[in-house]
């Protein structure tokens, strides 16, 4: 989240509840990429209220969310905090995460340059 904007940094599809890139299900890269491309249009509108409530409760202008979103768009929150390595891309470019990371970075730079939009005024 940057302000009230929801961004999808990555999507990992797997068979276990504790997912990391190394534990993704084989052959899911195309599906993960499709979710990244469709997120703003197909996913974000239905989950927006949940993420706005998380943002309201956390009170930060920028933070990451680790969660599961099921096919019915129910969100299971694992963790939300400002210490996630959201802007780090550990894979060589080009890859499916370049564009999402660039969008988040741009939104964060705009937010930081606009103190009047901050949740807590200096």
N, C-alpha and C positions, 0 to 999 in steps of 0.2 A: 504494500500500500504506500502510495505517495499522496499525502493529503487524503482526499476522498476518492482517489482513482485506484482501481484494482488493476494490477498487472500480473500476468502469469509469467514467472521466471523460467519454469520448466515443468514438465510432466513426466512422471516415471510410472510405468505400468508394470505391475508385478503380482506375484501370487502370495506374497507374505505381507504382513502388516508393517513390518519394519523395513522400509525401502531405502536403498541407496543406489546410486548409479550402477554399482557393480552387481546389484541383485535384481536388476530389471529383468523381465521375462524376455527371452530371446525372440527376435523378430518383431518387436513392438515399435521400432523407430519411426516407421511411417505413420502409425496411429498417434504416437506422441507428437510428431510434427504437425499432424492434422489438428490436434487439439490446440496447439500453440496458434495455428493460423485461424482457427474458428472461435477462439476463446471470447474475444470482444463481442462478437455477434451472437454466438450460441450459448455461451455459459455465463458471462458476466451479468447480464440483466437479471437472471433468476437468482443469483447468489449475492447480488449487490447488497440487499438489506442485511444479510448476515455479516458481511465484511464492514459495512458502515457501523454496525453495532460494536464490532470488535474495535474499530478505530475510535469510536466514542469512548469506550471503556478504557482503552489503553492510553488515549490522550497524546499520542505521538504523531508527528508529521510524516514519519518514515519508519516502516518496520516490515519485517517479513513474517509470513504465516506458513507454517508447515501443517498441512491438513490432507484429508482425503475428501474427495467430492465424488459421490456415487452417481450412477446413471440418472437417478431421480433428482439430482442436484442438492442432495442433503450434504451438509458440511460437517465433518468430524474434525474438530480442532485438536491438533497435537501440541502446538506451541506457537506463540506469537511474541516476537521481541525485536529489538533494534540491533542485535548483534550477529545477524546472519550474513554470510558472505554472498550477498545477492549480486553484487557487481563483478564478482570474480568468475571468469570463464576458464575452467581448467582444461578444456579441450582445444586442440589447435583449430584455428579458423581456416576455412569457413565451416560453420556447423549450425544446427538449428537453433542454438541459443544466442548467436550473435545479435540478431534483431531484437529479441525480447530484452536482453541486457542493455542494448543501446537505448531502447525506449524508456526503460526505467531510469537509466542514468540521465537522459535528457529531462525527464519530468522532475527528477530530484534537483538537478541544476536550476531549473526554472523556479522550483519551490524555494530553494535556498536563497536565490536572488530576489525573492519577493517576500520580505518579512511581514508585510501586511496580510499575507495569507496564512501565516503560522498560527497554530492552535494556541500558543502561548506567546504573547507579544513581549519583545525585549524591553 
